[in-house]
């Protein structure tokens, strides 16, 4: 945790194995994970679209260069 900028992480620990988290931190983490899950779905849709579009775009450029 020191490499992440938390120099006194022990103060947040209880019984040497538990980390005390506030309700706000847990709620924020849940919301962020849900958001990231949706972003990954959109990422895959974007990649699939690019995979379909790029070969056609390359063919158009090839055609334009050959027949100008």
C-alpha distance (Angstrom), angle and dihedral (degrees) to the residues before:
residue distance angle dihedral
X1 . . .
X2 3.79 . .
X3 3.80 89.4 .
X4 3.82 87.7 56.6
X5 3.79 91.9 54.7
X6 3.82 99.4 -98.6
X7 3.78 103.2 122.7
X8 3.82 99.3 173.6
X9 3.81 102.9 40.7
X10 3.80 92.5 147.5
X11 3.79 90.1 73.5
X12 3.82 89.2 65.4
X13 3.80 93.3 50.5
X14 3.77 127.9 92.1
X15 3.81 124.1 -161.9
X16 3.82 90.2 -3.4
X17 3.80 92.6 -83.3
X18 3.81 107.4 55.4
X19 3.77 127.4 75.4
X20 3.79 115.2 -150.1
X21 3.80 109.5 -132.1
X22 3.76 125.6 -176.8
X23 3.79 122.7 -128.8
X24 3.80 88.4 -111.1
X25 3.81 93.1 56.9
X26 3.81 92.1 48.0
X27 3.82 92.7 47.1
X28 3.80 91.9 47.5
X29 3.80 91.3 49.5
X30 3.81 92.3 50.2
X31 3.80 91.6 49.8
X32 3.79 92.1 46.6
X33 3.80 92.8 50.3
X34 3.80 90.7 49.9
X35 3.79 90.1 49.8
X36 3.81 92.1 48.8
X37 3.80 90.9 50.0
X38 3.81 90.0 56.0
X39 3.81 91.2 45.4
X40 3.81 90.2 54.4
X41 3.80 90.2 52.3
X42 3.80 90.1 52.6
X43 3.79 90.2 45.6
X44 3.80 91.1 57.1
X45 3.81 91.5 47.4
X46 3.80 90.0 51.1
X47 3.80 92.3 49.1
X48 3.80 92.0 48.8
X49 3.80 90.1 51.0
X50 3.79 92.0 49.7
X51 3.80 91.3 49.1
X52 3.81 88.7 56.1
X53 3.81 97.4 42.1
X54 3.81 102.6 42.5
X55 3.83 98.4 64.7
X56 3.81 90.2 50.9
X57 3.80 91.0 48.3
X58 3.80 90.1 49.6
X59 3.81 90.2 50.5
X60 3.81 90.2 51.6
X61 3.80 91.8 51.3
X62 3.80 90.5 46.9
X63 3.80 91.3 49.8
X64 3.81 91.8 47.8
X65 3.80 92.3 50.8
X66 3.80 93.9 47.6
X67 3.79 99.2 46.7
X68 3.80 104.8 36.2
